[in-house]
Amino acid sequence: MRVLFIRKQFAPTRETRTIVILSGPPKAGKSRLRGDIGDLLRRMPDLNTQVLAASPDMEGSWVSDSWRISEERGAAAEEMARQYKRTVKESGHFFSPQWVERMARHVEGLSKWADILVLDLGGIPSEENRRIIAPALASGADIIPIVLLGPDGNDGGWIQFWRDLGYEPTVTTYSEDLARNIINSIAKRFLLQRHAKS
């Protein structure tokens, strides 16, 4: 399946900005999906895009990139991220009020700037996650909440999290085609919205 690349003539307007929010339990594939989407968005230089790990879990794109290089590198990077996460938790700064406030401000700014913003939340639904995404939800952008199911088919409470916020999430499992399907869905929305206005 090919990707429908979005060019400037089809680019979103401020009214058609899109924010994709990835959620799901630990080990559901959120970081890998975030990396896959980021790879596709880098091929669309006409758009303002940003992919953000909105969790202090230390699993940035470097972990996904390491898995792509080799199993050995991926496992080593994941273990290193776990060690950093333990250190941050032990220091009392994991999801600290200061960190949550800074991340919420960061999300607010990106929500105003980005044509497509992808947020990867931590693995556990929480009040902190609600505060982090509140500026995105209030931005007027098209919100696409995605819940990735864990290896055991469990949603980790994320479906109810989204329903409590008034959204019906897309519930799926990770696959190598998922990022391409998400980007194609966004591209089709842009094209339909432009067609409706003309």
Rosetta blueprint (number, residue, H / E / L):
1 M L
2 R L
3 V L
4 L L
5 F L
6 I L
7 R L
8 K H
9 Q H
10 F H
11 A L
12 P L
13 T L
14 R H
15 E H
16 T H
17 R L
18 T E
19 I E
20 V E
21 I E
22 L E
23 S E
24 G L
25 P L
26 P L
27 K L
28 A L
29 G L
30 K H
31 S H
32 R H
33 L H
34 R H
35 G H
36 D H
37 I H
38 G H
39 D H
40 L H
41 L H
42 R L
43 R L
44 M L
45 P L
46 D L
47 L L
48 N L
49 T E
50 Q E
51 V E
52 L E
53 A E
54 A L
55 S L
56 P L
57 D L
58 M L
59 E L
60 G L
61 S H
62 W H
63 V H
64 S H
65 D H
66 S H
67 W H
68 R H
69 I H
70 S L
71 E H
72 E H
73 R H
74 G H
75 A H
76 A H
77 A H
78 E H
79 E H
80 M H
81 A H
82 R H
83 Q H
84 Y H
85 K H
86 R H
87 T H
88 V H
89 K H
90 E H
91 S H
92 G L
93 H L
94 F L
95 F L
96 S L
97 P H
98 Q H
99 W H
100 V H
101 E H
102 R H
103 M H
104 A H
105 R H
106 H H
107 V H
108 E H
109 G H
110 L H
111 S H
112 K H
113 W H
114 A L
115 D L
116 I E
117 L E
118 V E
119 L E
120 D E
121 L L
122 G L
123 G L
124 I L
125 P L
126 S L
127 E H
128 E H
129 N H
130 R H
131 R H
132 I H
133 I H
134 A H
135 P H
136 A H
137 L H
138 A L
139 S L
140 G L
141 A L
142 D E
143 I E
144 I E
145 P E
146 I E
147 V E
148 L E
149 L L
150 G L
151 P L
152 D L
153 G L
154 N L
155 D L
156 G L
157 G L
158 W H
159 I H
160 Q H
161 F H
162 W H
163 R H
164 D H
165 L L
166 G L
167 Y L
168 E L
169 P L
170 T E
171 V E
172 T E
173 T L
174 Y L
175 S L
176 E L
177 D L
178 L H
179 A H
180 R H
181 N H
182 I H
183 I H
184 N H
185 S H
186 I H
187 A H
188 K H
189 R H
190 F H
191 L H
192 L H
193 Q H
194 R H
195 H H
196 A H
197 K H
198 S L
